[in-house]
Amino acid sequence: MEILEKERAYWKGMESYDYGIVSQLTEFPCIVASKNGVREVDEITFKKLFEQGKDYKIKILNIDHVVERKLSSDTAVIAYEIEMETGMEGNSQRSICSCTSTWVKRNEEWKCILHTEVENQAQQ
């Protein structure tokens, strides 16, 4: 489950607010789809968005129900549910989201090129 380990590393980077880790694991421009819509994000915009979230805390509680498929030697997809606690300065909430990611191998390194995330209905 090589791609799952990449996802865990990505979320660890988000949790620790480490742009180096997150950007190293991202193919730019990347595609993001969420409850806020769909957009293609270049590296400059991605970094700006990342920096705007500096006061927003994320704690990963669990990653479960993982389905991973390698489509070729350089393309893989993964889907999973993630339970997290998010918020700002003591005002946090727990949620469970269904996520999918598409990973491509570039110069022997896996990079996420597409990520989707939607909060599960039961949690809203």
C-alpha positions as CSV (number, residue, x, y, z in Angstrom):
1,M,0.0,0.0,0.0
2,E,2.6,2.5,-1.1
3,I,0.1,5.1,-2.1
4,L,-1.6,5.0,1.3
5,E,1.7,5.8,2.9
6,K,2.0,8.8,0.6
7,E,-1.5,9.9,1.7
8,R,-0.5,9.5,5.3
9,A,2.7,11.6,4.7
10,Y,0.6,14.3,3.0
11,W,-1.8,14.5,5.9
12,K,1.0,14.5,8.4
13,G,2.4,17.5,6.5
14,M,-1.0,19.2,6.8
15,E,-1.2,18.4,10.5
16,S,2.3,19.8,11.2
17,Y,1.8,22.7,8.8
18,D,4.9,21.7,6.8
19,Y,4.6,23.2,3.3
20,G,7.8,21.4,2.3
21,I,6.3,18.0,2.7
22,V,2.9,18.9,1.2
23,S,4.4,20.6,-1.9
24,Q,6.9,17.8,-2.4
25,L,4.0,15.3,-2.7
26,T,2.0,17.5,-5.1
27,E,2.1,17.7,-8.9
28,F,1.4,21.3,-10.0
29,P,-0.9,22.4,-11.3
30,C,-3.1,20.1,-9.3
31,I,-6.9,19.6,-9.4
32,V,-8.9,19.9,-6.2
33,A,-12.7,19.1,-5.8
34,S,-14.5,19.8,-2.6
35,K,-17.8,21.3,-1.3
36,N,-16.3,24.6,-2.5
37,G,-16.2,23.5,-6.1
38,V,-13.6,22.3,-8.6
39,R,-10.4,24.2,-9.5
40,E,-7.0,23.8,-10.9
41,V,-4.4,25.2,-8.6
42,D,-0.8,26.3,-9.6
43,E,2.0,26.2,-7.1
44,I,1.9,29.9,-6.3
45,T,-1.8,29.8,-5.6
46,F,-1.4,26.6,-3.6
47,K,1.2,28.1,-1.4
48,K,-0.9,31.2,-0.8
49,L,-3.9,29.1,0.2
50,F,-1.7,26.9,2.4
51,E,-0.3,30.0,4.2
52,Q,-3.8,31.5,4.7
53,G,-4.7,28.3,6.7
54,K,-1.8,28.7,9.2
55,D,-4.2,29.2,12.1
56,Y,-6.5,26.4,11.1
57,K,-5.5,23.2,12.9
58,I,-5.9,19.7,11.6
59,K,-5.6,16.5,13.6
60,I,-5.9,13.2,11.8
61,L,-7.7,10.6,14.0
62,N,-8.1,7.7,11.6
63,I,-7.9,6.7,8.0
64,D,-10.2,3.7,7.2
65,H,-12.0,1.9,4.4
66,V,-9.1,2.2,2.0
67,V,-9.4,1.1,-1.6
68,E,-6.2,1.5,-3.6
69,R,-5.5,0.6,-7.2
70,K,-2.4,0.8,-9.3
71,L,-3.5,1.5,-12.9
72,S,0.0,1.3,-14.4
73,S,3.6,1.6,-13.2
74,D,3.2,5.4,-13.0
75,T,-0.5,6.0,-12.1
76,A,-2.5,5.0,-9.0
77,V,-5.8,5.9,-7.4
78,I,-6.9,5.7,-3.8
79,A,-10.2,6.3,-2.0
80,Y,-10.7,6.3,1.8
81,E,-12.5,7.8,4.7
82,I,-10.6,10.1,7.0
83,E,-11.7,11.1,10.5
84,M,-10.3,14.4,11.6
85,E,-10.6,17.2,14.1
86,T,-10.3,20.7,12.6
87,G,-10.7,24.2,13.8
88,M,-9.1,27.3,15.2
89,E,-8.0,28.2,18.8
90,G,-10.0,25.7,20.8
91,N,-13.0,25.8,18.6
92,S,-12.8,22.5,16.9
93,Q,-15.1,19.9,15.4
94,R,-14.8,16.3,14.3
95,S,-15.7,15.2,10.9
96,I,-15.5,12.2,8.6
97,C,-14.7,12.8,4.9
98,S,-14.6,10.6,1.9
99,C,-11.5,11.3,-0.1
100,T,-10.0,10.2,-3.4
101,S,-6.6,11.0,-4.9
102,T,-4.9,10.3,-8.2
103,W,-1.1,9.8,-8.0
104,V,1.4,9.9,-10.8
105,K,5.0,8.9,-10.7
106,R,7.4,11.6,-11.9
107,N,11.2,11.0,-11.9
108,E,10.6,8.0,-9.6
109,E,8.6,10.1,-7.1
110,W,4.9,9.7,-6.5
111,K,3.0,13.0,-6.7
112,C,-0.7,13.8,-6.1
113,I,-2.3,15.4,-9.1
114,L,-6.0,15.2,-8.1
115,H,-7.6,15.2,-4.7
116,T,-11.4,15.2,-3.9
117,E,-12.9,15.5,-0.5
118,V,-16.5,15.6,0.7
119,E,-17.8,15.6,4.2
120,N,-19.9,12.5,4.9
121,Q,-23.6,13.3,5.2
122,A,-24.0,11.6,8.6
123,Q,-21.5,14.1,10.0
124,Q,-23.1,17.3,8.8
